[in-house]
């Protein structure tokens, strides 16, 4: 439009040349003023576009860095999450193992206690029986040795028979003692063993019982010591398992929280990456379009300035003046 206006102005100037005194100079001055104004506007537009280009470059660089950092962060978080999940899986397995170990130790104590109670009851019964029998023999032997066997056996014969029944003796010795008891009670008119023979058998029985009682007592004391050692060992294992359970429970909870936080951070970073990538693409498109549009504006301005310059040249020609 400006080019047409310039051409029109030049034509008008030539047509009115005869009526006005040298009007061409006025037109040339007007064109030169227009030329200066267009150039000044162009310089201002160039400055503005230069600032816009700077804005595009700076923000494109920032977005590029942000996208790069986000991708790196996402990759790092993915690795950390995987590692934390593996650690938590192992921690949960360790926790389960510790619980199993503690339960096993608790069951071992329970089983050992039940067996100990059973063995202790058996020992008590046996020791009481042996002690009773030993005491009975301890009374019978001196009584028989002192010639009081008949009177003693009349009152304590049943006790001695009971001792005989609960004692491991040979059949011959058992029969000998039975015959002595029957003779002493007057229920037998047959052979009556001599008191010396009976005393020897009873002393052997008493020695055997005392030996059995001592061995049983020693075995019981050893069993009690073994039981106490087992319980102490298992209690130690229970405490260690409990400490592990507490530790692994805390570790598992901490890892679970860390995993959730990292997953949330990763999701937020992915959202930001998506937004920055979209904005970067839009910025690139907008800046490219603005550059294209401004190139058109510059070309139009250059065409206008060229047209004005040509017109001024024509009007400044000596033939026109």
C-alpha positions, 0 to 999 in steps of 0.5 A: 500500500505504501508503494502505491501511495509513493507512486501516486504521490510522484505522479501527482507531483508531476501533473501539478508541476506547471501550477506550483513552483518546484513542488518536487522538492516538497515531495522528495522531502516527504518521501525522505521523511517517510523513509526515515520513519520506516527505517526508525520503525524497522530498527525498533522492530528489530530490537523488539524481535531481537529481545523476542529471540533472546526470550526464545533461546533462553527459555528453550535452553531452560526447558531443554535443561529441565527436560534433561534433568527430569529424564535423568531424575526419573531414571535415577528414581526408577533405579532407586525404587527397584533397589528399595523394593529388592531391599524390602523384599529381603527385609520381609523375608528376614522378618519372616525367618526371624519370626519362624526362628522365634516360634521354633525356639519357643516351641522347643522350650515348650516341648523340653519343658513338657518332657522335663516335667514328665521326667521329673515326675518319673524321677520323683516317683522312682526316688521316693520308691527307692528311698522308701525301700532303702529305708525299709531295708535299713530297718530290716537288716539290723533287726534280722542281724540282732535276732529280732527278725521274727518280731520285725517281720510280723509287723513289717513283713508286708513292707519287705515283700513289697520291696522284694516285688519292686526290686530286680533280684535273681529268682533264686534270691527272691525264692530264698527271701520268700521262704524266709518270710514264710518261715518267720510268719509261721506259714511254712514248716519246710526249709527256712533259710538262715538269717545270715544268708537273708541279711546278705541278700538284703544288703545286696538289694540295699546296695543295688537300690542305693546305687540306682538312686545315686545314678538316678539322682546324678542323671536327674541333676544332669538332665536338669542342667541340660534342660536349663542350658537348653532353655537359656540357649533358646531364650537367647535365640528368642531374644536375638530373633525378637531384636531382629523382628523389631529391627526388620519391622522398622526397616520394612516400614521405613523402606515402604515409606521411602518407596511410596515417596520415590514413586510419588516423586517419580510420578510428579517428575514425569508429569512435569516432564510431560508439561515441559516437553509440551511447552518446549514444543509449543515454544519452538513452534511459536518462535519459528512462526514469529521468525517466519512472520517477522521475516515477511515483515522485514521483506515488506519493509525492505520492499517499501524502502526500495520503492521509496528510494527508487522514487526519490531517485526518479524525482531527483533526476535533473530532467524532472527538476 
